């Protein structure tokens, strides 16, 4: 019996040491690249901002509010009143997870990021650790994330969850420091900012809810953290280890804080140059993240395609936002744009998926004067913060895949275009050129200064973006 107990102890000790080694051994670059590969290839995803603020839809007590999905903060509404009033009304009978994910799939998107918990602290899923959730507080009394996760598996999209980390207006222990001390805290319910202890919130709410999200819905592609605010690097590291201990293949963005993210996020903007490290632009389809009946600023399908080509040409992913209504339906403007995007992607998707930046991201025709984006002029920088350019002008973008270069002719009119980066003086030798979606031969001419290409009629009249496939000689 003595030796048997020693043997059992030895086995337990071995397993403990092995587990400890697995959690402390740094991830190799090769392992990280493998974990990230699906995301790197995907290039295009949908962001869904859906919560109690969607039920409000722009009005509070009969009047338009400030702050959109942040209006609880801007109007200083007690969390119990916010949750009670909106929770009692939230019954999205038009919610159809299958239709949501199918629309994303048909639009060419490869992953879905849904707001599991936004800054208001309300869990949009069945959270056993917090009764402040959609199952316990609304007449809907269902877990929509369960349905969305199942639909993602059905249509082969990655299911991902958004989690507001350093802001939570329901919890008494969440201090903030932007733009000033307490600037994004619930100071009307919990006025003593100095008494708030963030570690209590992390242990009481964040870690339990992360465990729930990582164990209740199958594989999670990304935990998309937001607003780490005053979270310390040590706390960020603990959260990263927690995520990977449950789902070793999961990705987290850099808003976990402390430098522990797998990729960088650019919100409502696009960088100026090619970036070699993984990055993503999250951008609204309209003017706001959450649904608001007064939101009338919708980007055209052509502008959305242009943003996609620009981001991918610079090595990034495009996470395009839709704010579903409180009744569970997508706004008509969003449905129409997703449909147009899908038609374009079915023809040109190969120039997006699995591609990398070429030697240059793009070029502007000689006759065009390029002007940069105009930032939104608003004091509500965390709400109306769209700094992306809305200008439509002729430009050329590039992506690459092995010995292939894809040329995007963005908003170019006329019968021909000249691509300077592929002139003979560039040293690039061309084997073949084709136009995606066309079975006709392309009469191309590689001159010294530029590759001259014809511009045939458009397959998709709503989007003036043609894509040429250039096969280079090795």
N, C-alpha and C positions, 0 to 999 in steps of 0.2 A: 504493500500500500504506500509505503514511504517513497519508493522509487517511482511508483506510478504518479504520485503527486508532484514529484520533481520533474517528471517528463511533461506533465500538463503545464506546469509553471514555465518550463523552458519553451514550450510551444507558444504560450501566451506572450512571453517576453520577446520571442523572435518576431511575432506578428506586430507587437507594439513598436519595436525598433524599426521594422520595415515600413510601417505606416508613418512613423515620425520622419524617416528618411525621405519618403515620398512627398511629404508636405513641406520639407525644408530644402530639398534639392531644387536649385533654380531650373526653370524651364529652358531647354536649349532653343536656339533660334529656329532650328529645323522643326522641333515639336510645335513651337508657336505658329510657324508658317502653316503647318498642317492643320492646326486647330482653326486658323483663320481662313483657310482656303475657300470654303463655301462662300464666305462673306466677300472675299476679294473677287471671286468670279461673278457674284450676283449683281453688283453694281447699282441695283435699283430696288427700293423698298417703299412700303407705305407706312406712314405714321398716323395713328388714330388718337386724337385727343377727345375723349368721351368721359363725362362725369356728371355730377349734379349740376354743374354750371351749364351743361348742354340743355338741361330741362329749363333753366332760367332763360336761356337763349337771347339774352340782351336786356331783359327787364327785371327789376326787383321792386316789388310793391307798386306795380303799375307805372314805373318810370325807368327810362334807360339808365343803365349804370355805367360806371367807369371801370376799366380794368379787365373787361372780358372774362376769361376763365380765372383771372385773379381778383374778381370783383369782391370776394369776401374780404380781401385785404384792403382794397381801395375804399370800400364802403364801411369797413370796420363792423362787420356783422358777427355777432357771437356765434361760435361754432354750433352750439346746441340749436339755436334758431335756424341757422343755415341748413343744418342737417335735418331738422324737423320739418321745416316748410317745404324744402325741395325734395326731401326723401319721401314725404307723404304723397307727392305728386308724381314721382318717378316710376312710370310703368310703361316702358318702351315696347308696346305690343307689335310694332313694325320691325323689331330687331330680328334679323335673319343672318346669323353668322355665316351660313353657307353662301348667301348672296354677297356679303361683304368680301369674303376671301376669294370668291370666284371672280368678282370685279377686279380685285387686285391682281389675280393670276392672269386674267384676260388683258389687263393693261400692261403686262410684261414684268410685273414686280415679283421679286423672289423671296421677300420676307415681310412680316407684319410686326410692327411694334405698337402695342396697345397700352394706354395709361392704366396700369394696375392700381396706382395710388398717386394722385397729383398733390399739389401743395396744400389743398384743403384738408388733407389727411384722410379722406374718405376712400375706403377700399372698394374698388369696382369688381370684387370677387368674393368668394366665401372665405373669410379670414377668421379661423377659429380663435386667434389670439386677440382680436379686436371686434367688438360688436358693432363698431362704426363702419358698417359695410352694406353692400347692396342687397345681400340676402336677408339681413336682420332689420334693415331700416327702410325698406321700400316695399310697396305692394307687388313689385315685380318678383321679388323673393327668389330669384334664380342667379346662378353664377354664369355670366356671359363668357368669361374667359375659358370655361370648360368647353363651350360650344365653338369658340373661335379656335382653340387649340385642336379640336377634332377636325374642323374644316381645313386647317392648315395641313394636317396630316393627309387628308383626303386629296387636296390639290397640290401637295408637295411643295409647300412654302414653309419657311422656318417661322416658328412661333416665338415671339420675343416680347418681353415685358418692360415697360417704363416704370421707374420707381423714384419718386421725389425723395432725395436723401436728406439734405440739409435744411429743408423747409417743410414744416408740418404744422398747420394752424389749428389742429385739434389737440395736439399734445402740449403739456405744460412745460416741457424741458427742451425747447428748440430755440436757441438764440441765433441771430443772424448778424451780419456785419456789412450788408450792402444796401444802399450806397453809404449808409452810416450805421452805427451801432443800433441794432433793433429795427433797422429799416425795412426788413421783410419778415418780421416776427409778429405773432398775435399778441399785441400789447394792450388790447382792450379787454380780453379775457384774462391774460396773464401779464400784468403791467411790470412786475419786478424782473427785468431782464437779467440782472446780476445773479438772481437766485436760480436761474435755469442751468441744469447740468446735462449737457448733451449726451454723456455716456449713459445716463439713466434711460433716455429715449432710445438710444441704439440698442441697449440690452432688452428693454421692455417691448419695443415695437419693431424696430428695423430688422434685427436678426430673426425673431420669430416669423415675421412676414416674408422675409427672404426664403426661409426654410419652407414655408407654405408654397410659395410660388415655384420653388425649385423641386417640389415633391408631388404636387397635386395635378400637374398638367403634362407629364411626359417630358420629352426633350425641350429645353429652352435654348434658343439660338443665341440670344443676347439678353443680358440684364442692362437696360439702358438707364443708367443713373442720371439724375439731374441735381443741380444746385448743391454741391457738397458743402458750400459755405464754410462753417467752422469745424468740419470734420477733420481730425488730425491725420497725418500720414500713417501713424500706427493703427488708428481705427480703420482707415482705408485698406491697409494691408490685411487686417483681420477679416474684413468683409470680402476681399478678393479670395482669401484662403477658404472662407466659408462657402462661397459660390463654387469654387473648383473642387472642394471636398465632396460636394453633393453631385455636381455635374461637371466633370473634368473637361468637357469639350465646349463649355459655355464661354462666350465672349463678353467682356464688359468694356464700356466706353471710358474715356478719360475723366468723365464727371464722377467717377468714384473717388477721385482726388488722390493726392500723394504720389502722382506719377505711376499709378498701378493700372491704368487703363490700357487696353489693347489697341485702341485707335483714338484719334483726335476728332472732336466735333466742332464744326463751324456752323453756328446758328444764324440763319437768315443772311448768309453771305457766302461768297465763293472766292477762294484765294486767287492771287494774280499769277502764280507760277506752278509748275509741276512740283508736287511734293512726293518724296520717295517713301515716307512713312505712311502707314494706313490712316486715312481720314474720310470723313463723311460730312456732307452738307445737309442739314435738316432745314427745309424751306416750306412755307405755307403755300397752298394752292390759291387761297384767297388772302385777305389782309390779316386774318386772325387765326389762332390755333384752334380754339374751341368754337362750336357753332354759335353764331350771333345773327339774328334776323336782320340786323342793320348792316351787316357786312356786304358791301357791294363791289369790292375791289377784287376781281378775279383775274388771274393771269390767263392769257390766251393759250390754247394748245401749242401753238408755235413757240411761244416763249418758254413753256414748260419743256418742250423737246430741246430747245436751245440750251436751257440750263443743264439738262441731262448730258448733252454732248460736251458742254464746257467742263463740267465736273469730272466726267470720265476721262476726257482728254488730259486732265491734270492729275489723274491717278486717284480720284475720289469716288465715293458712293453717293447716290442721290436718294435721300429719304424725304419723300414728298408727303405733306400732311393733308389729311381730310378731317374735318370736324363733324362727326355724325350728329344728327338732331336728337333732342330728348326723346322723341318717339321711336328711335332706333333706326331711322332711315337715313340714307345719304342725301345731302342737298342735290337738287337736280343739276345745278351747275357743275358739281363734282362728278356726277355720273356721266354727263356729256363729255367732260374732259378726259376721264378715264377711258371712255370708249374710243376717242380719237387717238389717245396715246397708244392704246392697244393695237389699232390698225397700223400705226407707224412701226411699232415694235415687231409686229409679226413679219414685216418686210425687212426691217433693218436691225433686228435684235442681235445678230451675230457680230455686228460692229460695236456692241456694248458689252455683252457677257464675256467674261474671261479675257478681256483685253487689257492692255497696259498702255501707258503713255508712250508716244513715239519720241523722236529726238527733239521735237518741238510740239507744243500743245496746239498751236494754231497760227494763222496769219490773217492779216486784214488786206483786202485789195488796195492798191495804191491810191485810188480815188477817194478812199474813206478816211475820215478823221475820227479816231477812236476816242470816246469819252467814257470815263469810269462810272460806277454806280452812284446813285444819289441816296444817301441814308434818309430814313424817315425822321422828320423833325417833330419828335414827340417826347414829352417828359416821362411817359410811361415806357421806358426803354426795355423792360422785360415783357411787354405786351405787344406794342406796336413797334417792332424792332426790325422790320424788313429792310435791309440795306442792299438787296440785290438789284441789279440794273433791270429796268423795264423797257429799255430801248431795243427796237428791232432794226438791225443794220446788217449789211452783207459781211460775212466772215467765213473763214474756213477752219475746221477743227480736224484733229487727227487722233486715231487710236491705232494700236498695233497688236498683232498676234503672230508670233513666229516670223515667217517671211512675208507677211501680209501687212499692208498699211491701208487703213480705212480713211477715206476723205469725206468729211461732212460739208456739204455745200449749204450753209445756213443763210436762208433769206436772200439768196442771190437770184437776180432776174437776168434776162438776156438769153442769148443762144449759146454762149461759151463762157468758160472761166479759166483763168490761168493760175496754176498752183506753183508758186516760186520754189517751195521747198523740195520739189521733185523735178526741177530742171536738170539738164545734163551736167551742169557745173556742180551740182550737189554730189555727184559721184554715184548716185543711185541708178542702177540699171533695172529696167522694167521688163517683165516677162509678159504680163497680161493685165488688162483693165476691164472691169465689168461694172454695171450699175445694178445694185441690189434691187430685186423685184422686177427686173426686166430681162427678157430672153433675147433681146436684140444685141447685136454687136456694137461695141463702142469704138468710134473712130477717134483714137487718141493720137496726140502728136507731142513727143518729148523734145522740146526745143532746148537750146542752151540755157535760157533764162527761166523757163517754166514748162510744166506739163500742161498742155492745152486740152481741155475736155469739153464735149458738147453738153448742153443742158436740155434734155428732152422733157416732155410734158410730165406733170406731177401725178403720182399714183394717189396721193392723199391731198386734196385741194385745201384742206384746213391747215396743213403744215408744209411750208416751203422749206423742207430740209431733205435733200437727196444724199445718198451715200454711195460712193464709189469704192470698189474693192481693187486694190493695186497689188499684184503679186510681183515681188522683187526677185531678181536673179541672184542666186547665192554665189 
